[in-house]
Every structure is written in structure tokens, then in C-alpha cells.
Amino acid sequence: MLFTFLFAGVILAAVVLKYLVPKRPRCPQCFAIRRADEPLCAGCSWIYDVPGAEDDDYGELEEDDDLPPELR
């Protein structure tokens, strides 16, 4: 019975440490800690997304008016 409570305590402590400790933002590629003032990762040169910035790399898709209606 004592072993059961000890095992439950260890599991509970692991869960608390995993989910309640504040986490720092990390690079999704190399998991290095992200510095807030830099737009690139220092370890692997990953480009971080800037919140609120629009992604204009691809632009708008052009519609083909020459296609028949069933293929649009």
C-alpha cells in the first residue's frame, strides 16, 4: 500500500513539474531557447513568424476565366 502511494506521488510530481513550470519559447527546428529581440534562431537560422505580420510571399491566386464553369 505504501508503494502505491509513493508511486502515485511520483507520477503526480512529474505531471506538476511538466505542466506547471513556465516554459520559454524555443526554436521548432533545433529547440534552442528563443531570444525575443532576434527574428532568427542563433543555432540554425530558423526565421520566426512575427505575430500580426501578413505573409505576402505568395500573393493572391489568379483565376483562369478561360476554363469552363465545371472546372473552376
CHARMM internal coordinates of N, CA and C (Angstrom, degrees):
IC EDIT
DIST 1 N 1 CA 1.4432
DIST 1 CA 1 C 1.5359
ANGL 1 N 1 CA 1 C 110.58
DIST 1 C 2 N 1.3199
ANGL 1 CA 1 C 2 N 116.45
DIHE 1 N 1 CA 1 C 2 N -39.53
DIST 2 N 2 CA 1.4588
ANGL 1 C 2 N 2 CA 120.62
DIHE 1 CA 1 C 2 N 2 CA 178.77
DIST 2 CA 2 C 1.5304
ANGL 2 N 2 CA 2 C 110.24
DIHE 1 C 2 N 2 CA 2 C -64.43
DIST 2 C 3 N 1.3271
ANGL 2 CA 2 C 3 N 116.75
DIHE 2 N 2 CA 2 C 3 N -39.13
DIST 3 N 3 CA 1.4613
ANGL 2 C 3 N 3 CA 121.18
DIHE 2 CA 2 C 3 N 3 CA 178.14
DIST 3 CA 3 C 1.5306
ANGL 3 N 3 CA 3 C 110.62
DIHE 2 C 3 N 3 CA 3 C -61.83
DIST 3 C 4 N 1.3077
ANGL 3 CA 3 C 4 N 117.79
DIHE 3 N 3 CA 3 C 4 N -37.71
DIST 4 N 4 CA 1.4669
ANGL 3 C 4 N 4 CA 121.55
DIHE 3 CA 3 C 4 N 4 CA 179.88
DIST 4 CA 4 C 1.5206
ANGL 4 N 4 CA 4 C 110.89
DIHE 3 C 4 N 4 CA 4 C -64.15
DIST 4 C 5 N 1.3369
ANGL 4 CA 4 C 5 N 117.32
DIHE 4 N 4 CA 4 C 5 N -45.14
DIST 5 N 5 CA 1.4648
ANGL 4 C 5 N 5 CA 120.55
DIHE 4 CA 4 C 5 N 5 CA 178.93
DIST 5 CA 5 C 1.5331
ANGL 5 N 5 CA 5 C 111.36
DIHE 4 C 5 N 5 CA 5 C -67.71
DIST 5 C 6 N 1.3075
ANGL 5 CA 5 C 6 N 116.91
DIHE 5 N 5 CA 5 C 6 N -37.01
DIST 6 N 6 CA 1.4506
ANGL 5 C 6 N 6 CA 120.68
DIHE 5 CA 5 C 6 N 6 CA 177.21
DIST 6 CA 6 C 1.5300
ANGL 6 N 6 CA 6 C 110.89
DIHE 5 C 6 N 6 CA 6 C -64.99
DIST 6 C 7 N 1.3196
ANGL 6 CA 6 C 7 N 116.88
DIHE 6 N 6 CA 6 C 7 N -44.01
DIST 7 N 7 CA 1.4587
ANGL 6 C 7 N 7 CA 121.67
DIHE 6 CA 6 C 7 N 7 CA 178.23
DIST 7 CA 7 C 1.5338
ANGL 7 N 7 CA 7 C 110.95
DIHE 6 C 7 N 7 CA 7 C -63.65
DIST 7 C 8 N 1.3244
ANGL 7 CA 7 C 8 N 117.14
DIHE 7 N 7 CA 7 C 8 N -42.76
DIST 8 N 8 CA 1.4733
ANGL 7 C 8 N 8 CA 120.86
DIHE 7 CA 7 C 8 N 8 CA 178.02
DIST 8 CA 8 C 1.5261
ANGL 8 N 8 CA 8 C 110.73
DIHE 7 C 8 N 8 CA 8 C -64.19
DIST 8 C 9 N 1.3102
ANGL 8 CA 8 C 9 N 117.74
DIHE 8 N 8 CA 8 C 9 N -37.14
DIST 9 N 9 CA 1.4662
ANGL 8 C 9 N 9 CA 121.45
DIHE 8 CA 8 C 9 N 9 CA 177.55
DIST 9 CA 9 C 1.5095
ANGL 9 N 9 CA 9 C 112.20
DIHE 8 C 9 N 9 CA 9 C -65.40
DIST 9 C 10 N 1.3173
ANGL 9 CA 9 C 10 N 116.83
DIHE 9 N 9 CA 9 C 10 N -40.46
DIST 10 N 10 CA 1.4655
ANGL 9 C 10 N 10 CA 120.80
DIHE 9 CA 9 C 10 N 10 CA 178.22
DIST 10 CA 10 C 1.5255
ANGL 10 N 10 CA 10 C 110.56
DIHE 9 C 10 N 10 CA 10 C -65.72
DIST 10 C 11 N 1.3096
ANGL 10 CA 10 C 11 N 116.82
DIHE 10 N 10 CA 10 C 11 N -43.47
DIST 11 N 11 CA 1.4781
ANGL 10 C 11 N 11 CA 120.70
DIHE 10 CA 10 C 11 N 11 CA 177.93
DIST 11 CA 11 C 1.5315
ANGL 11 N 11 CA 11 C 110.22
DIHE 10 C 11 N 11 CA 11 C -62.60
DIST 11 C 12 N 1.3125
ANGL 11 CA 11 C 12 N 117.62
DIHE 11 N 11 CA 11 C 12 N -45.15
DIST 12 N 12 CA 1.4604
ANGL 11 C 12 N 12 CA 122.23
DIHE 11 CA 11 C 12 N 12 CA -179.96
DIST 12 CA 12 C 1.5346
ANGL 12 N 12 CA 12 C 110.58
DIHE 11 C 12 N 12 CA 12 C -62.71
DIST 12 C 13 N 1.3214
ANGL 12 CA 12 C 13 N 117.78
DIHE 12 N 12 CA 12 C 13 N -43.19
DIST 13 N 13 CA 1.4641
ANGL 12 C 13 N 13 CA 121.11
DIHE 12 CA 12 C 13 N 13 CA 178.54
DIST 13 CA 13 C 1.5298
ANGL 13 N 13 CA 13 C 111.01
DIHE 12 C 13 N 13 CA 13 C -63.28
DIST 13 C 14 N 1.3197
ANGL 13 CA 13 C 14 N 117.57
DIHE 13 N 13 CA 13 C 14 N -39.68
DIST 14 N 14 CA 1.4653
ANGL 13 C 14 N 14 CA 120.61
DIHE 13 CA 13 C 14 N 14 CA 179.04
DIST 14 CA 14 C 1.5219
ANGL 14 N 14 CA 14 C 111.44
DIHE 13 C 14 N 14 CA 14 C -64.67
DIST 14 C 15 N 1.3122
ANGL 14 CA 14 C 15 N 116.83
DIHE 14 N 14 CA 14 C 15 N -42.01
DIST 15 N 15 CA 1.4665
ANGL 14 C 15 N 15 CA 120.67
DIHE 14 CA 14 C 15 N 15 CA 179.29
DIST 15 CA 15 C 1.5178
ANGL 15 N 15 CA 15 C 110.53
DIHE 14 C 15 N 15 CA 15 C -66.38
DIST 15 C 16 N 1.3253
ANGL 15 CA 15 C 16 N 117.61
DIHE 15 N 15 CA 15 C 16 N -42.80
DIST 16 N 16 CA 1.4624
ANGL 15 C 16 N 16 CA 120.85
DIHE 15 CA 15 C 16 N 16 CA 179.21
DIST 16 CA 16 C 1.5229
ANGL 16 N 16 CA 16 C 110.42
DIHE 15 C 16 N 16 CA 16 C -62.74
DIST 16 C 17 N 1.3163
ANGL 16 CA 16 C 17 N 117.65
DIHE 16 N 16 CA 16 C 17 N -44.38
DIST 17 N 17 CA 1.4648
ANGL 16 C 17 N 17 CA 119.98
DIHE 16 CA 16 C 17 N 17 CA 179.60
DIST 17 CA 17 C 1.5221
ANGL 17 N 17 CA 17 C 112.11
DIHE 16 C 17 N 17 CA 17 C -66.21
DIST 17 C 18 N 1.3145
ANGL 17 CA 17 C 18 N 117.49
DIHE 17 N 17 CA 17 C 18 N -34.42
DIST 18 N 18 CA 1.4592
ANGL 17 C 18 N 18 CA 120.40
DIHE 17 CA 17 C 18 N 18 CA -178.56
DIST 18 CA 18 C 1.5220
ANGL 18 N 18 CA 18 C 112.10
DIHE 17 C 18 N 18 CA 18 C -71.20
DIST 18 C 19 N 1.3262
ANGL 18 CA 18 C 19 N 117.95
DIHE 18 N 18 CA 18 C 19 N -42.45
DIST 19 N 19 CA 1.4678
ANGL 18 C 19 N 19 CA 120.52
DIHE 18 CA 18 C 19 N 19 CA -170.73
DIST 19 CA 19 C 1.5218
ANGL 19 N 19 CA 19 C 114.57
DIHE 18 C 19 N 19 CA 19 C -102.81
DIST 19 C 20 N 1.3095
ANGL 19 CA 19 C 20 N 120.13
DIHE 19 N 19 CA 19 C 20 N -18.57
DIST 20 N 20 CA 1.4562
ANGL 19 C 20 N 20 CA 120.04
DIHE 19 CA 19 C 20 N 20 CA -176.81
DIST 20 CA 20 C 1.5226
ANGL 20 N 20 CA 20 C 113.84
DIHE 19 C 20 N 20 CA 20 C -102.22
DIST 20 C 21 N 1.3147
ANGL 20 CA 20 C 21 N 118.17
DIHE 20 N 20 CA 20 C 21 N -11.45
DIST 21 N 21 CA 1.4541
ANGL 20 C 21 N 21 CA 120.91
DIHE 20 CA 20 C 21 N 21 CA 176.26
DIST 21 CA 21 C 1.5230
ANGL 21 N 21 CA 21 C 107.92
DIHE 20 C 21 N 21 CA 21 C -78.80
DIST 21 C 22 N 1.3490
ANGL 21 CA 21 C 22 N 117.24
DIHE 21 N 21 CA 21 C 22 N 128.98
DIST 22 N 22 CA 1.4709
ANGL 21 C 22 N 22 CA 118.39
DIHE 21 CA 21 C 22 N 22 CA -179.52
DIST 22 CA 22 C 1.5307
ANGL 22 N 22 CA 22 C 110.84
DIHE 21 C 22 N 22 CA 22 C -62.30
DIST 22 C 23 N 1.3157
ANGL 22 CA 22 C 23 N 115.09
DIHE 22 N 22 CA 22 C 23 N 139.39
DIST 23 N 23 CA 1.4631
ANGL 22 C 23 N 23 CA 120.52
DIHE 22 CA 22 C 23 N 23 CA -177.29
DIST 23 CA 23 C 1.5193
ANGL 23 N 23 CA 23 C 109.70
DIHE 22 C 23 N 23 CA 23 C -106.57
DIST 23 C 24 N 1.3107
ANGL 23 CA 23 C 24 N 115.29
DIHE 23 N 23 CA 23 C 24 N 143.63
DIST 24 N 24 CA 1.4501
ANGL 23 C 24 N 24 CA 121.04
DIHE 23 CA 23 C 24 N 24 CA 175.51
DIST 24 CA 24 C 1.5221
ANGL 24 N 24 CA 24 C 108.76
DIHE 23 C 24 N 24 CA 24 C -90.88
DIST 24 C 25 N 1.3140
ANGL 24 CA 24 C 25 N 117.06
DIHE 24 N 24 CA 24 C 25 N 146.88
DIST 25 N 25 CA 1.4684
ANGL 24 C 25 N 25 CA 118.64
DIHE 24 CA 24 C 25 N 25 CA 176.43
DIST 25 CA 25 C 1.5249
ANGL 25 N 25 CA 25 C 110.47
DIHE 24 C 25 N 25 CA 25 C -64.64
DIST 25 C 26 N 1.3274
ANGL 25 CA 25 C 26 N 115.74
DIHE 25 N 25 CA 25 C 26 N 137.97
DIST 26 N 26 CA 1.4615
ANGL 25 C 26 N 26 CA 121.17
DIHE 25 CA 25 C 26 N 26 CA -178.64
DIST 26 CA 26 C 1.5209
ANGL 26 N 26 CA 26 C 110.30
DIHE 25 C 26 N 26 CA 26 C -126.32
DIST 26 C 27 N 1.2998
ANGL 26 CA 26 C 27 N 114.68
DIHE 26 N 26 CA 26 C 27 N 160.17
DIST 27 N 27 CA 1.4651
ANGL 26 C 27 N 27 CA 121.64
DIHE 26 CA 26 C 27 N 27 CA 175.80
DIST 27 CA 27 C 1.5246
ANGL 27 N 27 CA 27 C 108.60
DIHE 26 C 27 N 27 CA 27 C -68.41
DIST 27 C 28 N 1.3409
ANGL 27 CA 27 C 28 N 118.69
DIHE 27 N 27 CA 27 C 28 N 132.61
DIST 28 N 28 CA 1.4589
ANGL 27 C 28 N 28 CA 120.24
DIHE 27 CA 27 C 28 N 28 CA -179.55
DIST 28 CA 28 C 1.5285
ANGL 28 N 28 CA 28 C 113.78
DIHE 27 C 28 N 28 CA 28 C -71.85
DIST 28 C 29 N 1.3248
ANGL 28 CA 28 C 29 N 118.01
DIHE 28 N 28 CA 28 C 29 N -14.47
DIST 29 N 29 CA 1.4607
ANGL 28 C 29 N 29 CA 119.93
DIHE 28 CA 28 C 29 N 29 CA -178.06
DIST 29 CA 29 C 1.5297
ANGL 29 N 29 CA 29 C 111.95
DIHE 28 C 29 N 29 CA 29 C -96.22
DIST 29 C 30 N 1.3348
ANGL 29 CA 29 C 30 N 118.25
DIHE 29 N 29 CA 29 C 30 N -49.89
DIST 30 N 30 CA 1.4724
ANGL 29 C 30 N 30 CA 120.20
DIHE 29 CA 29 C 30 N 30 CA -175.45
DIST 30 CA 30 C 1.5289
ANGL 30 N 30 CA 30 C 112.85
DIHE 29 C 30 N 30 CA 30 C -112.45
DIST 30 C 31 N 1.3182
ANGL 30 CA 30 C 31 N 118.54
DIHE 30 N 30 CA 30 C 31 N -2.34
DIST 31 N 31 CA 1.4683
ANGL 30 C 31 N 31 CA 126.01
DIHE 30 CA 30 C 31 N 31 CA 177.15
DIST 31 CA 31 C 1.5229
ANGL 31 N 31 CA 31 C 113.54
DIHE 30 C 31 N 31 CA 31 C 62.76
DIST 31 C 32 N 1.3252
ANGL 31 CA 31 C 32 N 117.98
DIHE 31 N 31 CA 31 C 32 N 24.30
DIST 32 N 32 CA 1.4587
ANGL 31 C 32 N 32 CA 121.45
DIHE 31 CA 31 C 32 N 32 CA 173.12
DIST 32 CA 32 C 1.5243
ANGL 32 N 32 CA 32 C 108.32
DIHE 31 C 32 N 32 CA 32 C -75.14
DIST 32 C 33 N 1.3309
ANGL 32 CA 32 C 33 N 116.83
DIHE 32 N 32 CA 32 C 33 N 149.40
DIST 33 N 33 CA 1.4621
ANGL 32 C 33 N 33 CA 120.57
DIHE 32 CA 32 C 33 N 33 CA 179.58
DIST 33 CA 33 C 1.5185
ANGL 33 N 33 CA 33 C 108.85
DIHE 32 C 33 N 33 CA 33 C -66.88
DIST 33 C 34 N 1.3335
ANGL 33 CA 33 C 34 N 115.81
DIHE 33 N 33 CA 33 C 34 N 132.49
DIST 34 N 34 CA 1.4600
ANGL 33 C 34 N 34 CA 121.64
DIHE 33 CA 33 C 34 N 34 CA -176.09
DIST 34 CA 34 C 1.5176
ANGL 34 N 34 CA 34 C 110.76
DIHE 33 C 34 N 34 CA 34 C -82.93
DIST 34 C 35 N 1.3123
ANGL 34 CA 34 C 35 N 115.67
DIHE 34 N 34 CA 34 C 35 N 134.74
DIST 35 N 35 CA 1.4541
ANGL 34 C 35 N 35 CA 121.46
DIHE 34 CA 34 C 35 N 35 CA 172.55
DIST 35 CA 35 C 1.5178
ANGL 35 N 35 CA 35 C 107.17
DIHE 34 C 35 N 35 CA 35 C -92.32
DIST 35 C 36 N 1.3207
ANGL 35 CA 35 C 36 N 116.92
DIHE 35 N 35 CA 35 C 36 N 129.43
DIST 36 N 36 CA 1.4692
ANGL 35 C 36 N 36 CA 121.76
DIHE 35 CA 35 C 36 N 36 CA -171.68
DIST 36 CA 36 C 1.5246
ANGL 36 N 36 CA 36 C 112.92
DIHE 35 C 36 N 36 CA 36 C -65.89
DIST 36 C 37 N 1.3195
ANGL 36 CA 36 C 37 N 118.56
DIHE 36 N 36 CA 36 C 37 N -28.61
DIST 37 N 37 CA 1.4643
ANGL 36 C 37 N 37 CA 120.12
DIHE 36 CA 36 C 37 N 37 CA -174.82
DIST 37 CA 37 C 1.5237
ANGL 37 N 37 CA 37 C 113.58
DIHE 36 C 37 N 37 CA 37 C -89.46
DIST 37 C 38 N 1.3206
ANGL 37 CA 37 C 38 N 117.89
DIHE 37 N 37 CA 37 C 38 N -2.60
DIST 38 N 38 CA 1.4577
ANGL 37 C 38 N 38 CA 120.52
DIHE 37 CA 37 C 38 N 38 CA -178.42
DIST 38 CA 38 C 1.5295
ANGL 38 N 38 CA 38 C 111.52
DIHE 37 C 38 N 38 CA 38 C -110.87
DIST 38 C 39 N 1.3313
ANGL 38 CA 38 C 39 N 118.81
DIHE 38 N 38 CA 38 C 39 N 130.71
DIST 39 N 39 CA 1.4666
ANGL 38 C 39 N 39 CA 121.00
DIHE 38 CA 38 C 39 N 39 CA 179.98
DIST 39 CA 39 C 1.5289
ANGL 39 N 39 CA 39 C 113.39
DIHE 38 C 39 N 39 CA 39 C -80.64
DIST 39 C 40 N 1.3436
ANGL 39 CA 39 C 40 N 117.87
DIHE 39 N 39 CA 39 C 40 N -10.36
DIST 40 N 40 CA 1.4657
ANGL 39 C 40 N 40 CA 122.27
DIHE 39 CA 39 C 40 N 40 CA 179.72
DIST 40 CA 40 C 1.5199
ANGL 40 N 40 CA 40 C 109.87
DIHE 39 C 40 N 40 CA 40 C -118.69
DIST 40 C 41 N 1.3240
ANGL 40 CA 40 C 41 N 115.53
DIHE 40 N 40 CA 40 C 41 N 149.44
DIST 41 N 41 CA 1.4585
ANGL 40 C 41 N 41 CA 121.28
DIHE 40 CA 40 C 41 N 41 CA 174.00
DIST 41 CA 41 C 1.5311
ANGL 41 N 41 CA 41 C 108.28
DIHE 40 C 41 N 41 CA 41 C -73.89
DIST 41 C 42 N 1.3330
ANGL 41 CA 41 C 42 N 116.58
DIHE 41 N 41 CA 41 C 42 N 135.00
DIST 42 N 42 CA 1.4615
ANGL 41 C 42 N 42 CA 120.47
DIHE 41 CA 41 C 42 N 42 CA -178.96
DIST 42 CA 42 C 1.5271
ANGL 42 N 42 CA 42 C 111.74
DIHE 41 C 42 N 42 CA 42 C -71.68
DIST 42 C 43 N 1.3351
ANGL 42 CA 42 C 43 N 117.39
DIHE 42 N 42 CA 42 C 43 N -24.15
DIST 43 N 43 CA 1.4537
ANGL 42 C 43 N 43 CA 120.10
DIHE 42 CA 42 C 43 N 43 CA -176.67
DIST 43 CA 43 C 1.5149
ANGL 43 N 43 CA 43 C 114.78
DIHE 42 C 43 N 43 CA 43 C -87.60
DIST 43 C 44 N 1.3435
ANGL 43 CA 43 C 44 N 116.96
DIHE 43 N 43 CA 43 C 44 N -41.61
DIST 44 N 44 CA 1.4670
ANGL 43 C 44 N 44 CA 118.85
DIHE 43 CA 43 C 44 N 44 CA -172.83
DIST 44 CA 44 C 1.5269
ANGL 44 N 44 CA 44 C 113.26
DIHE 43 C 44 N 44 CA 44 C -129.08
DIST 44 C 45 N 1.3175
ANGL 44 CA 44 C 45 N 118.20
DIHE 44 N 44 CA 44 C 45 N 3.12
DIST 45 N 45 CA 1.4773
ANGL 44 C 45 N 45 CA 124.57
DIHE 44 CA 44 C 45 N 45 CA 179.21
DIST 45 CA 45 C 1.5176
ANGL 45 N 45 CA 45 C 113.21
DIHE 44 C 45 N 45 CA 45 C 65.20
DIST 45 C 46 N 1.3193
ANGL 45 CA 45 C 46 N 117.61
DIHE 45 N 45 CA 45 C 46 N 28.65
DIST 46 N 46 CA 1.4604
ANGL 45 C 46 N 46 CA 121.82
DIHE 45 CA 45 C 46 N 46 CA 174.04
DIST 46 CA 46 C 1.5224
ANGL 46 N 46 CA 46 C 108.30
DIHE 45 C 46 N 46 CA 46 C -64.86
DIST 46 C 47 N 1.3285
ANGL 46 CA 46 C 47 N 118.26
DIHE 46 N 46 CA 46 C 47 N 136.68
DIST 47 N 47 CA 1.4523
ANGL 46 C 47 N 47 CA 122.54
DIHE 46 CA 46 C 47 N 47 CA 178.52
DIST 47 CA 47 C 1.5217
ANGL 47 N 47 CA 47 C 107.84
DIHE 46 C 47 N 47 CA 47 C -92.80
DIST 47 C 48 N 1.3300
ANGL 47 CA 47 C 48 N 116.40
DIHE 47 N 47 CA 47 C 48 N 118.04
DIST 48 N 48 CA 1.4636
ANGL 47 C 48 N 48 CA 120.78
DIHE 47 CA 47 C 48 N 48 CA -179.44
DIST 48 CA 48 C 1.5251
ANGL 48 N 48 CA 48 C 110.26
DIHE 47 C 48 N 48 CA 48 C -77.45
DIST 48 C 49 N 1.3289
ANGL 48 CA 48 C 49 N 115.83
DIHE 48 N 48 CA 48 C 49 N 146.25
DIST 49 N 49 CA 1.4545
ANGL 48 C 49 N 49 CA 120.72
DIHE 48 CA 48 C 49 N 49 CA 173.75
DIST 49 CA 49 C 1.5205
ANGL 49 N 49 CA 49 C 108.60
DIHE 48 C 49 N 49 CA 49 C -75.24
DIST 49 C 50 N 1.3139
ANGL 49 CA 49 C 50 N 115.86
DIHE 49 N 49 CA 49 C 50 N 136.44
DIST 50 N 50 CA 1.4572
ANGL 49 C 50 N 50 CA 120.92
DIHE 49 CA 49 C 50 N 50 CA 178.14
DIST 50 CA 50 C 1.5239
ANGL 50 N 50 CA 50 C 107.30
DIHE 49 C 50 N 50 CA 50 C -94.65
DIST 50 C 51 N 1.3339
ANGL 50 CA 50 C 51 N 118.46
DIHE 50 N 50 CA 50 C 51 N 123.38
DIST 51 N 51 CA 1.4677
ANGL 50 C 51 N 51 CA 119.67
DIHE 50 CA 50 C 51 N 51 CA -179.86
DIST 51 CA 51 C 1.5264
ANGL 51 N 51 CA 51 C 111.09
DIHE 50 C 51 N 51 CA 51 C -62.02
DIST 51 C 52 N 1.3030
ANGL 51 CA 51 C 52 N 115.96
DIHE 51 N 51 CA 51 C 52 N 133.84
DIST 52 N 52 CA 1.4542
ANGL 51 C 52 N 52 CA 121.70
DIHE 51 CA 51 C 52 N 52 CA 178.62
DIST 52 CA 52 C 1.5225
ANGL 52 N 52 CA 52 C 114.40
DIHE 51 C 52 N 52 CA 52 C 89.23
DIST 52 C 53 N 1.3100
ANGL 52 CA 52 C 53 N 117.60
DIHE 52 N 52 CA 52 C 53 N -12.29
DIST 53 N 53 CA 1.4628
ANGL 52 C 53 N 53 CA 119.94
DIHE 52 CA 52 C 53 N 53 CA 179.11
DIST 53 CA 53 C 1.5247
ANGL 53 N 53 CA 53 C 109.27
DIHE 52 C 53 N 53 CA 53 C -84.67
DIST 53 C 54 N 1.3240
ANGL 53 CA 53 C 54 N 115.84
DIHE 53 N 53 CA 53 C 54 N 138.39
DIST 54 N 54 CA 1.4562
ANGL 53 C 54 N 54 CA 119.74
DIHE 53 CA 53 C 54 N 54 CA 179.88
DIST 54 CA 54 C 1.5285
ANGL 54 N 54 CA 54 C 109.61
DIHE 53 C 54 N 54 CA 54 C -86.85
DIST 54 C 55 N 1.3039
ANGL 54 CA 54 C 55 N 115.76
DIHE 54 N 54 CA 54 C 55 N 148.05
DIST 55 N 55 CA 1.4607
ANGL 54 C 55 N 55 CA 120.90
DIHE 54 CA 54 C 55 N 55 CA 179.36
DIST 55 CA 55 C 1.5205
ANGL 55 N 55 CA 55 C 108.42
DIHE 54 C 55 N 55 CA 55 C -93.95
DIST 55 C 56 N 1.3294
ANGL 55 CA 55 C 56 N 116.11
DIHE 55 N 55 CA 55 C 56 N 99.40
DIST 56 N 56 CA 1.4601
ANGL 55 C 56 N 56 CA 121.62
DIHE 55 CA 55 C 56 N 56 CA -178.16
DIST 56 CA 56 C 1.5228
ANGL 56 N 56 CA 56 C 112.22
DIHE 55 C 56 N 56 CA 56 C -98.98
DIST 56 C 57 N 1.3232
ANGL 56 CA 56 C 57 N 117.38
DIHE 56 N 56 CA 56 C 57 N 16.37
DIST 57 N 57 CA 1.4601
ANGL 56 C 57 N 57 CA 120.06
DIHE 56 CA 56 C 57 N 57 CA -177.35
DIST 57 CA 57 C 1.5225
ANGL 57 N 57 CA 57 C 112.58
DIHE 56 C 57 N 57 CA 57 C -65.51
DIST 57 C 58 N 1.3076
ANGL 57 CA 57 C 58 N 116.76
DIHE 57 N 57 CA 57 C 58 N -34.80
DIST 58 N 58 CA 1.4554
ANGL 57 C 58 N 58 CA 119.93
DIHE 57 CA 57 C 58 N 58 CA -173.22
DIST 58 CA 58 C 1.5139
ANGL 58 N 58 CA 58 C 113.21
DIHE 57 C 58 N 58 CA 58 C -101.31
DIST 58 C 59 N 1.2869
ANGL 58 CA 58 C 59 N 119.32
DIHE 58 N 58 CA 58 C 59 N -21.68
DIST 59 N 59 CA 1.4518
ANGL 58 C 59 N 59 CA 121.76
DIHE 58 CA 58 C 59 N 59 CA -179.97
DIST 59 CA 59 C 1.5192
ANGL 59 N 59 CA 59 C 111.76
DIHE 58 C 59 N 59 CA 59 C 70.33
DIST 59 C 60 N 1.2959
ANGL 59 CA 59 C 60 N 115.70
DIHE 59 N 59 CA 59 C 60 N -167.40
DIST 60 N 60 CA 1.4566
ANGL 59 C 60 N 60 CA 121.96
DIHE 59 CA 59 C 60 N 60 CA 179.91
DIST 60 CA 60 C 1.5272
ANGL 60 N 60 CA 60 C 109.97
DIHE 59 C 60 N 60 CA 60 C -91.42
DIST 60 C 61 N 1.2998
ANGL 60 CA 60 C 61 N 115.82
DIHE 60 N 60 CA 60 C 61 N 147.86
DIST 61 N 61 CA 1.4586
ANGL 60 C 61 N 61 CA 120.23
DIHE 60 CA 60 C 61 N 61 CA 175.98
DIST 61 CA 61 C 1.5215
ANGL 61 N 61 CA 61 C 109.86
DIHE 60 C 61 N 61 CA 61 C -78.42
DIST 61 C 62 N 1.3004
ANGL 61 CA 61 C 62 N 115.31
DIHE 61 N 61 CA 61 C 62 N 138.56
DIST 62 N 62 CA 1.4610
ANGL 61 C 62 N 62 CA 119.60
DIHE 61 CA 61 C 62 N 62 CA 177.83
DIST 62 CA 62 C 1.5156
ANGL 62 N 62 CA 62 C 109.07
DIHE 61 C 62 N 62 CA 62 C -87.41
DIST 62 C 63 N 1.3213
ANGL 62 CA 62 C 63 N 115.16
DIHE 62 N 62 CA 62 C 63 N 140.24
DIST 63 N 63 CA 1.4635
ANGL 62 C 63 N 63 CA 119.75
DIHE 62 CA 62 C 63 N 63 CA 178.70
DIST 63 CA 63 C 1.5224
ANGL 63 N 63 CA 63 C 109.25
DIHE 62 C 63 N 63 CA 63 C -90.92
DIST 63 C 64 N 1.3187
ANGL 63 CA 63 C 64 N 115.62
DIHE 63 N 63 CA 63 C 64 N 139.06
DIST 64 N 64 CA 1.4597
ANGL 63 C 64 N 64 CA 120.91
DIHE 63 CA 63 C 64 N 64 CA 176.34
DIST 64 CA 64 C 1.5221
ANGL 64 N 64 CA 64 C 108.67
DIHE 63 C 64 N 64 CA 64 C -92.31
DIST 64 C 65 N 1.3309
ANGL 64 CA 64 C 65 N 115.87
DIHE 64 N 64 CA 64 C 65 N 110.64
DIST 65 N 65 CA 1.4598
ANGL 64 C 65 N 65 CA 120.09
DIHE 64 CA 64 C 65 N 65 CA 178.95
DIST 65 CA 65 C 1.5254
ANGL 65 N 65 CA 65 C 111.63
DIHE 64 C 65 N 65 CA 65 C -81.24
DIST 65 C 66 N 1.3265
ANGL 65 CA 65 C 66 N 117.05
DIHE 65 N 65 CA 65 C 66 N -9.80
DIST 66 N 66 CA 1.4633
ANGL 65 C 66 N 66 CA 120.30
DIHE 65 CA 65 C 66 N 66 CA -177.90
DIST 66 CA 66 C 1.5305
ANGL 66 N 66 CA 66 C 111.99
DIHE 65 C 66 N 66 CA 66 C -79.47
DIST 66 C 67 N 1.3180
ANGL 66 CA 66 C 67 N 117.52
DIHE 66 N 66 CA 66 C 67 N -14.93
DIST 67 N 67 CA 1.4625
ANGL 66 C 67 N 67 CA 120.26
DIHE 66 CA 66 C 67 N 67 CA -177.58
DIST 67 CA 67 C 1.5206
ANGL 67 N 67 CA 67 C 111.32
DIHE 66 C 67 N 67 CA 67 C -78.28
DIST 67 C 68 N 1.3125
ANGL 67 CA 67 C 68 N 117.49
DIHE 67 N 67 CA 67 C 68 N 149.18
DIST 68 N 68 CA 1.4578
ANGL 67 C 68 N 68 CA 119.26
DIHE 67 CA 67 C 68 N 68 CA 174.52
DIST 68 CA 68 C 1.5384
ANGL 68 N 68 CA 68 C 110.20
DIHE 67 C 68 N 68 CA 68 C -67.20
DIST 68 C 69 N 1.3299
ANGL 68 CA 68 C 69 N 118.61
DIHE 68 N 68 CA 68 C 69 N 156.71
DIST 69 N 69 CA 1.4659
ANGL 68 C 69 N 69 CA 122.01
DIHE 68 CA 68 C 69 N 69 CA -174.98
DIST 69 CA 69 C 1.5318
ANGL 69 N 69 CA 69 C 114.12
DIHE 68 C 69 N 69 CA 69 C -58.35
DIST 69 C 70 N 1.3233
ANGL 69 CA 69 C 70 N 119.00
DIHE 69 N 69 CA 69 C 70 N -31.31
DIST 70 N 70 CA 1.4616
ANGL 69 C 70 N 70 CA 119.48
DIHE 69 CA 69 C 70 N 70 CA -178.40
DIST 70 CA 70 C 1.5323
ANGL 70 N 70 CA 70 C 112.99
DIHE 69 C 70 N 70 CA 70 C -73.90
DIST 70 C 71 N 1.3387
ANGL 70 CA 70 C 71 N 117.55
DIHE 70 N 70 CA 70 C 71 N -15.40
DIST 71 N 71 CA 1.4628
ANGL 70 C 71 N 71 CA 120.58
DIHE 70 CA 70 C 71 N 71 CA 178.95
DIST 71 CA 71 C 1.5172
ANGL 71 N 71 CA 71 C 113.10
DIHE 70 C 71 N 71 CA 71 C -99.55
DIST 71 C 72 N 1.3109
ANGL 71 CA 71 C 72 N 118.41
DIHE 71 N 71 CA 71 C 72 N -3.27
DIST 72 N 72 CA 1.4645
ANGL 71 C 72 N 72 CA 121.67
DIHE 71 CA 71 C 72 N 72 CA 179.90
DIST 72 CA 72 C 1.4813
ANGL 72 N 72 CA 72 C 111.61
DIHE 71 C 72 N 72 CA 72 C -82.65
END
COOR INIT
IC SEED 1 N 1 CA 1 C
IC BUILD
